[in-house]
Amino acid sequence: MYLPSLLLDASTVVSGASGSGGSSSGGGMSPIMMIVFYCIVIFAVFYFFSIKPQRKKDKEQQDMRNSIKVGDSVLLSTGFYGKVVDVTAECYIIEFGTNKGIRIPVVKQSVYAVKEPNLTNKVEEEPVPEKKSLFGGFRKKEKATEEKTTEETDNK
C-alpha cells in the first residue's frame, strides 16, 4: 500500500508543478514533438533533393532500355560500343567490333545509352542542357517577354 500511494502522490506533485509553472510557457510544443517534427522535415528535404530525382532518372533509364530494338547502336557502362542483334527477356545479344562474329549476351542494366560511336578525329560537342529555374520556369517567361520587347523596340 505504501508504493501505490507514493506513486499517486508523486504524479500529483509533478502535474501540479507543471500546471502552475507551465502556464507561463503559452502552450508550446513538447521537446519530443519538436524532435519528431524535425525528423519529418529532414526526411522531406532528403526525399525532394535526393530520392525523387534519383527515381526519375532511374525511370528514364528504364524507359530508354525498354525502347531499344534490334539494329540500335548502344554504349555499355563499361565503355564498349556495340550493335543490338537480338533482344531476350533478361539481356541483349550485342555484336562488338568490326568482326561481325563476336556476339555477347549483355544484361539489360549494363546498357548506358543508345549512341553511335564517334569514329572520326573530330571532337563531338555535348549538347548543353537547358538550365531550369527553381521557381517553375517563371524566369524563362520573364526573359522571353523581355526579348520580345527589345526586338519590338529594335524594329521600330
C-alpha positions as CSV (number, residue, x, y, z in Angstrom):
1,M,0.0,0.0,0.0
2,Y,2.9,2.3,0.6
3,L,4.3,2.2,-3.0
4,P,1.0,3.0,-4.9
5,S,0.2,5.8,-2.6
6,L,3.7,7.2,-3.1
7,L,3.3,7.0,-6.9
8,L,0.0,8.7,-6.7
9,D,1.4,11.5,-4.6
10,A,4.4,11.9,-7.0
11,S,2.2,12.1,-10.0
12,T,0.0,14.8,-8.4
13,V,3.1,16.7,-7.4
14,V,4.5,16.6,-10.9
15,S,1.2,17.5,-12.6
16,G,0.7,20.3,-10.1
17,A,4.1,21.7,-10.6
18,S,3.7,21.7,-14.4
19,G,0.3,23.2,-14.1
20,S,1.5,26.2,-12.1
21,G,4.8,26.8,-13.9
22,G,3.7,25.6,-17.3
23,S,1.0,28.1,-17.8
24,S,3.6,30.8,-18.5
25,S,5.1,28.9,-21.5
26,G,2.0,29.6,-23.6
27,G,1.3,26.1,-24.8
28,G,4.5,25.4,-26.7
29,M,5.4,22.0,-28.3
30,S,6.9,19.4,-26.1
31,P,10.6,18.5,-26.8
32,I,9.6,15.1,-28.1
33,M,7.2,16.6,-30.6
34,M,9.8,19.0,-31.7
35,I,12.3,16.2,-32.4
36,V,9.6,14.2,-34.4
37,F,8.8,17.4,-36.3
38,Y,12.5,18.0,-37.2
39,C,12.9,14.4,-38.3
40,I,9.9,14.7,-40.6
41,V,11.2,17.9,-42.1
42,I,14.7,16.4,-42.6
43,F,13.2,13.3,-44.3
44,A,11.1,15.5,-46.6
45,V,14.2,17.5,-47.6
46,F,16.1,14.3,-48.4
47,Y,13.2,13.0,-50.3
48,F,12.8,16.0,-52.6
49,F,16.5,16.6,-53.1
50,S,17.8,13.0,-53.3
51,I,15.3,10.3,-53.6
52,K,12.8,11.8,-56.0
53,P,15.4,12.9,-58.7
54,Q,17.1,9.5,-58.5
55,R,13.8,7.7,-59.1
56,K,13.1,10.0,-62.0
57,K,16.5,9.3,-63.5
58,D,16.0,5.5,-63.0
59,K,12.6,5.6,-64.7
60,E,14.1,7.5,-67.7
61,Q,16.9,4.8,-67.9
62,Q,14.4,2.0,-67.7
63,D,12.2,3.6,-70.5
64,M,15.3,4.0,-72.6
65,R,16.3,0.4,-72.1
66,N,12.7,-0.8,-73.0
67,S,12.8,1.2,-76.2
68,I,15.9,-0.4,-77.6
69,K,15.3,-2.6,-80.6
70,V,17.3,-4.8,-83.0
71,G,19.8,-2.7,-85.0
72,D,20.4,0.1,-82.4
73,S,23.9,1.0,-81.5
74,V,24.4,1.1,-77.7
75,L,27.0,2.3,-75.3
76,L,27.6,0.0,-72.3
77,S,28.5,1.1,-68.8
78,T,32.0,-0.5,-69.4
79,G,32.6,1.9,-72.3
80,F,32.1,-0.6,-75.2
81,Y,30.0,0.2,-78.2
82,G,28.0,-2.5,-79.9
83,K,25.0,-3.2,-82.1
84,V,22.0,-5.0,-80.8
85,V,21.4,-8.2,-82.7
86,D,18.7,-9.8,-80.6
87,V,16.6,-9.0,-77.5
88,T,15.6,-11.5,-74.9
89,A,13.8,-11.2,-71.6
90,E,16.9,-10.6,-69.5
91,C,19.6,-9.5,-71.9
92,Y,20.6,-8.1,-75.2
93,I,22.7,-10.0,-77.7
94,I,25.3,-7.4,-78.9
95,E,27.8,-7.6,-81.7
96,F,31.1,-5.9,-80.9
97,G,33.8,-4.5,-83.2
98,T,34.2,-4.7,-86.9
99,N,34.4,-8.5,-86.8
100,K,30.8,-9.5,-87.1
101,G,31.2,-12.9,-85.5
102,I,31.6,-11.6,-81.9
103,R,28.2,-11.7,-80.2
104,I,28.0,-11.5,-76.5
105,P,24.9,-11.6,-74.3
106,V,24.8,-8.5,-72.1
107,V,22.4,-7.8,-69.1
108,K,19.9,-5.0,-69.9
109,Q,21.1,-3.0,-66.8
110,S,24.6,-2.6,-68.3
111,V,23.3,-0.6,-71.3
112,Y,24.1,3.1,-70.6
113,A,22.8,4.9,-73.7
114,V,21.7,4.4,-77.3
115,K,24.6,6.1,-79.1
116,E,26.6,5.7,-82.2
117,P,30.4,5.6,-81.8
118,N,32.4,8.6,-83.0
119,L,34.9,7.1,-85.4
120,T,36.4,10.4,-86.6
121,N,39.0,12.6,-85.1
122,K,36.6,15.5,-84.6
123,V,35.6,16.3,-81.1
124,E,31.9,15.8,-80.6
125,E,30.3,18.6,-78.6
126,E,27.9,17.5,-75.9
127,P,24.5,19.3,-76.0
128,V,24.3,21.8,-73.2
129,P,21.2,21.0,-71.1
130,E,18.8,23.9,-70.6
131,K,19.1,25.3,-67.1
132,K,15.9,25.1,-65.1
133,S,14.9,27.7,-62.6
134,L,13.9,26.9,-59.1
135,F,10.6,28.7,-59.5
136,G,8.9,26.6,-62.1
137,G,10.0,28.5,-65.2
138,F,8.9,31.9,-64.2
139,R,12.3,33.4,-65.1
140,K,12.1,31.8,-68.6
141,K,8.8,33.6,-69.2
142,E,10.2,36.9,-68.0
143,K,13.3,36.6,-70.2
144,A,11.1,35.7,-73.2
145,T,8.9,38.8,-72.7
146,E,12.0,40.9,-72.2
147,E,13.4,39.6,-75.5
148,K,10.2,40.3,-77.3
149,T,10.1,43.9,-76.0
150,T,13.7,44.5,-77.0
151,E,13.0,43.1,-80.5
152,E,9.9,45.3,-80.9
153,T,11.9,48.4,-79.8
154,D,14.7,47.5,-82.2
155,N,12.3,47.1,-85.1
156,K,10.7,50.5,-84.5
